[in-house]
């Protein structure tokens, strides 16, 4: 029992240390790391690409398959959010509009 608790503590500390080192890797050196310009330009788009890779499948797929019907609450919510974003350019408002359309259709109508 004690060995199990010790393993858990060591595993937690080890994972915490690995996480700290990988997250702080770019802050540890005193001078800026040399990077080719093409890589520096490409890293600007990494957060957007990661977000797209997570969001897009969630919008158009259910349980690993493309949605087969237009009666899905995600589609009208997507359209409303896109229209709001392109008219106002506000992220918070985009999320709110999408959820205000999605929730009544999903919970209320069972889409």
N, C-alpha and C positions, 0 to 999 in steps of 0.2 A: 504494500500500500504506500509506504513512504517512497519507494523507488519510483512508483508511478507518478506521484506528485513531483518528485525531483525531475523526472523526464519532462513533465509538462512545463515546469518553470524554466528549464534549460531550453526547451523548444521555443517557448514564448520569447525569452531573451535573445536567442539566436535569430529568430525571425525579425524581431524588433531591430537588432543591429544591422541585419542585411537590408531591411527597409530604409533605415537611416542612411546607410552608406550609399545605396543606389539613388535615393532622393537628393542627397547632398553632394553627389559626385561632382557636379559642376560648380559648387560653391567652395570646395576644398582648396583648389589651386589658388595661389596668390595672383597669378597673372592669367589673362584670358587664354583659353585653349585655342591653338591654331586650327582653323576650319576652312575648307575650300568655300568659295563664294556660292557655288551651286548648292552645297549642303546647307549653308546658312539661309539661303532663299527658300529651300525646300522645307526647313524646319518651321518656317512661319505658318505653313499650311497643315502641319501635323495635328494640331488640336481640332481643326475643322474636319479633317479626314477621319479622325477617330470618332468624332461625334456622328458624322454621317454613317460610318460603319456600324454604329450601334443603333441609330434611330431608323434608318431606311428599312432594314429588314423587319423591324418591329411594326412599321406602318403598313407594309404590304404583305406580310406573311403571318400565318397562324399555324403553330405546331409544325414548322418546317415546310409548309406548303403555301403557295400564293393563295390569297383570298379569292374565292370563286363568285362572290356576290357583291353588288354595290350597296347592299344593305348592311354596311359595317360602319359603326360610329366613328372610326378613325378617319375615314375619307372626308366626310363633311367637316370634321374638325381640322383636318389638314388644309382644306380649301379655305376655310375661314381664317385660320392662322396665317396662311400665306398672303391672303388679301390684306389682312391687318398689317402684317410686317411691311409689305411693299407700299402701303399708304402712310404709315406712321413711323416706321423704322425703330420700334421699341420692342426690346426682347421680353420684358415683363408683360406687357400688353399682349404680345403674341401668345405667350404661354396661357394667360388668362382667357383670351378669346377661344383658343383651342380647347381648353378644359371646360369652358362654359357651353360649348357646343357638344363636346364629347360626353360629358357626364349625364345630361338629361337623356341623350339618345341611348347610351349604354345601360344606365341604371333604370331610367324611366320606361323606355320602350323595349329594352332587352336586345338591342342590336349587337 
